[in-house]
Amino acid sequence: MQAADDTPQGSNPLREQAFSKRAEWLRGLGESSDVVMSSRVRLARNIAGFPFTPQASRIDRTQILEACKHRILGMTTGSASQFMWIDLHRAGREDRNLLVERQLMSRQHAKGKLSTGKGGLEEPRGVAVLVPDERVSIMINEEDHLRIQTIHSGLALGACLAEANELDDMIEAGMDYAYHPRFGYLTACPTNVGTGLRLSVMLHLPALKLTGELDKVKRAANDMGLAVRGFHGEGSESSGEFYQLSNQTTLGKSDEMLLREMEHEIVPRVVGYERHARKNLLSNRKELIEDQISRALGTLRYAKLIKVDEALDLLSLVRLGVLTGILEGITLEQVHGLLLSTQPIHLQKILDEVLTQSQRRAARAAHISATLGSSSKTPDAGPH
């Protein structure tokens, strides 16, 4: 990996090339990808000798930023991939929000807000993104000094963890982490102390919602100490029945134990529930589900104004229609592309102009209509 040009604004040709590609989490490949959109591993790490980010002075955070930047951009593996570095306190709003929409960093990091409530856009902070496939991003000066994130399509938590651990070892070879022999890695939030590991999956659960079973799954997840969040993670609402499921605590559990619980026990169980619900819908309520999917497709094709959350809700039903064979002539690639291209900053990037909210609604509707067209086949209405 080599250092990429760190020009902060959108004129960076490397950034233009990288972000013109499909995000890794929307490739639609891998194990159980009909239900598990993506798997993500995040490691929280802090540099020894510095206060945690929320208590660190601006001078401390600047020194942390520069030390991490030097270490990350200096790492080499012989791979053709390279890290693209972005100083967020110098980047424009569109650059920051583009990274959030692509699931490469948190909304909190984009705003520069610390957990203490202080901070803002000028807070010294950065993010490194491995391009061109965007499987890796490393946030600097978020809640912890480093947040190492790996993301793969489908159910692939083991592969994500192996890649994250390799990167973690490479970074630690050049700097000392805050570590306690009894408690493990020390973090700003007590729930991350120990391994500092957060395992999460993005799940698409429309059938569980339609059959009224989703609340039971959420309650079971909470009882098992898991967090269920919306499309954009912590603090976001669920849209389109896309949910992020993750462990909440790490102290007292090894990486292997957390991985086994999530990848081999909990997530497969939820996948089984969703698949069973889909079969039930097709067997017992086929006409009703066909009607809802057809209405969603009709709205997407012919509506003149569409809000971003409405687009996610409708695309969720269309994705279900494609996966169940109810819709023909529409591909998952088209649906997944729209999940990203209908987001506000991506939409403006496609049109190459800044739009007001009302203009975005009109442009979003036109973009979806042009993408989906009218070539797909919908269920026959049957005898009148």
Residue pairs with C-beta under 8 A, 6 or more apart in sequence:
1 75
1 76
1 77
1 79
1 81
1 82
1 83
1 130
2 73
2 76
2 82
2 83
3 73
3 74
3 82
3 83
3 85
4 14
4 73
4 82
4 83
4 84
4 85
4 131
5 12
5 13
5 14
5 84
6 84
6 85
6 86
6 87
8 86
8 87
8 90
8 91
8 92
8 95
9 91
9 92
9 95
10 16
10 92
10 94
10 95
12 84
14 84
14 131
15 84
15 86
15 95
17 131
17 132
18 84
18 129
18 131
18 132
18 134
19 98
19 102
19 349
21 132
21 133
21 134
22 336
22 337
22 340
23 102
23 103
23 134
23 340
24 38
24 133
24 134
24 135
24 151
24 152
24 153
25 37
25 38
25 40
25 103
25 151
25 152
25 153
25 202
26 37
26 38
26 153
26 336
26 337
26 339
26 340
27 153
27 336
28 37
28 153
28 332
28 333
28 336
29 153
29 154
30 36
30 39
30 152
30 153
30 154
30 155
30 156
31 154
31 155
31 156
32 154
32 155
32 267
32 268
32 271
33 153
33 154
33 155
34 204
34 275
34 323
35 203
35 204
35 205
35 270
35 271
35 274
35 275
36 154
36 155
36 201
36 202
36 203
36 267
36 271
37 153
37 154
37 201
37 202
37 203
37 204
37 242
38 103
38 151
38 152
38 153
38 154
38 201
38 202
39 151
39 152
39 153
39 154
39 155
39 156
39 157
39 159
39 160
39 199
39 200
39 201
39 202
39 263
40 103
40 149
40 150
40 151
40 152
40 160
40 199
40 200
40 201
40 202
41 149
41 150
41 151
41 157
41 160
41 161
41 163
41 164
41 197
41 198
41 199
41 200
42 147
42 148
42 149
42 164
42 197
42 198
42 200
43 146
43 147
43 148
43 149
43 164
43 165
43 168
43 195
43 196
43 197
43 198
44 143
44 144
44 146
44 147
44 185
44 187
44 188
44 189
44 192
44 196
44 197
44 198
45 144
45 145
45 146
45 147
45 148
45 168
45 171
45 172
45 177
45 178
45 185
45 187
45 196
46 52
46 53
46 144
46 145
46 146
46 177
46 178
46 185
46 186
46 187
46 188
47 64
47 67
47 68
47 145
47 146
47 175
47 176
47 177
47 178
48 176
48 177
48 178
48 179
49 176
50 56
50 60
50 63
50 64
50 145
51 57
51 60
52 143
52 144
52 145
52 187
52 188
53 61
53 64
53 114
53 141
53 142
53 143
53 144
53 145
53 188
54 114
54 115
54 116
54 118
54 143
54 188
55 116
56 64
56 141
58 123
58 124
61 123
61 124
61 125
61 141
62 124
64 124
64 140
64 141
64 145
65 87
65 124
65 125
65 126
65 140
65 141
67 175
68 126
68 138
68 140
68 145
68 146
68 171
68 175
69 85
69 126
69 128
69 140
71 171
71 174
71 175
72 83
72 85
72 128
72 138
72 171
73 83
73 85
73 128
74 174
75 83
75 170
75 171
75 174
77 170
81 130
81 131
81 132
81 133
82 130
82 131
83 128
83 129
83 130
83 131
83 136
83 138
84 128
84 129
84 130
84 131
85 126
85 127
85 128
86 95
86 99
86 126
86 127
86 128
86 129
87 125
87 126
88 96
88 109
88 110
88 112
88 125
88 126
88 127
89 112
89 121
89 122
89 123
89 124
89 125
89 126
94 345
94 348
94 349
96 110
97 110
97 344
97 345
98 345
98 346
98 349
99 105
99 110
99 127
99 129
99 137
100 106
100 107
100 110
100 232
101 340
101 343
101 344
101 345
101 346
102 134
102 340
103 151
103 232
104 127
104 129
104 134
104 137
104 149
105 127
105 137
105 139
105 142
106 139
106 142
106 233
106 234
107 232
107 233
107 235
107 236
108 142
108 143
108 234
108 235
109 125
109 127
109 139
109 142
111 120
111 121
112 119
112 120
112 121
112 122
112 123
112 125
113 119
113 120
114 123
114 143
115 143
115 188
115 189
123 141
124 141
125 139
125 140
125 141
125 142
126 139
126 140
126 141
127 137
127 138
127 139
127 140
128 136
128 137
128 138
128 140
129 136
129 137
130 136
130 137
134 151
135 150
135 151
135 152
135 163
136 148
136 149
136 150
136 151
136 163
136 167
137 149
137 151
138 146
138 147
138 148
138 149
138 167
139 146
139 147
139 149
140 146
143 187
143 188
143 189
144 187
144 188
144 192
144 196
146 171
148 164
148 167
148 168
148 171
149 164
150 160
150 161
150 163
150 164
150 167
151 160
152 159
152 160
155 201
155 263
155 267
155 268
155 271
157 199
157 201
157 259
157 262
157 263
157 267
158 259
158 263
160 199
161 197
161 199
161 255
161 259
165 255
177 185
178 185
178 186
179 185
179 186
180 186
183 193
183 194
183 251
184 193
184 194
184 195
184 196
184 250
184 251
185 192
185 193
185 194
185 195
185 196
186 193
187 193
187 196
190 251
191 248
191 249
191 250
191 251
192 198
192 250
193 250
193 251
194 249
194 250
194 251
194 252
194 253
195 250
195 253
195 254
195 255
195 258
196 250
197 247
197 250
197 255
197 258
198 246
198 247
198 250
199 246
199 247
199 258
199 259
199 262
199 263
200 244
200 245
200 246
200 247
201 244
201 245
201 246
201 262
201 267
202 242
202 243
202 244
203 242
203 243
203 244
203 245
203 267
203 270
203 274
204 240
204 241
204 242
204 274
204 316
204 319
204 320
205 214
205 217
205 241
205 242
205 243
205 270
205 274
206 240
206 241
206 316
206 317
206 319
206 320
207 274
207 277
207 278
207 280
207 281
207 320
208 214
208 217
208 241
208 273
208 274
208 277
209 241
210 277
210 281
210 285
210 289
210 292
211 277
211 280
211 281
213 273
213 277
214 241
217 270
217 273
218 228
221 227
221 228
221 245
221 266
221 270
222 228
224 266
225 247
225 248
225 249
226 245
226 246
226 247
226 248
226 266
227 234
227 244
227 245
227 246
227 247
227 248
228 243
228 244
228 245
229 235
229 236
229 238
229 243
229 244
229 246
230 236
230 237
230 238
230 239
230 242
230 243
230 244
231 237
231 238
231 239
231 240
231 242
231 243
231 244
231 312
233 244
237 309
239 309
239 312
239 313
240 309
240 312
240 313
240 314
240 315
240 316
240 339
241 313
241 316
242 312
242 316
245 266
245 267
245 270
247 258
247 261
247 262
250 258
278 320
278 323
278 324
281 288
281 289
281 324
282 289
282 324
289 320
289 324
289 326
290 326
290 378
290 379
292 317
293 317
293 318
293 320
293 321
293 326
293 327
293 378
294 378
294 379
296 313
296 314
296 315
296 317
296 318
296 321
297 314
297 317
297 318
297 321
297 327
297 330
297 372
297 376
297 378
299 306
299 314
300 306
300 311
300 314
300 315
300 318
300 368
300 369
300 372
301 368
301 369
301 372
301 373
301 374
302 369
303 365
303 369
304 362
304 365
305 358
305 361
305 362
305 365
306 314
306 342
306 361
306 364
306 365
306 368
307 361
307 364
308 342
308 343
308 344
308 360
308 364
311 338
311 342
311 364
311 368
312 339
312 342
315 335
315 338
315 339
315 342
318 327
318 330
318 335
318 372
319 332
319 335
320 326
321 327
321 330
322 330
322 331
322 332
322 335
323 332
326 378
326 379
327 376
327 377
327 378
328 376
328 377
329 375
329 376
329 377
330 372
330 376
334 371
334 372
337 371
338 367
338 368
338 371
338 372
340 346
341 347
341 350
341 367
341 371
342 364
342 367
342 368
344 360
347 355
347 360
347 363
347 364
347 367
348 354
348 355
348 360
350 367
351 363
355 363
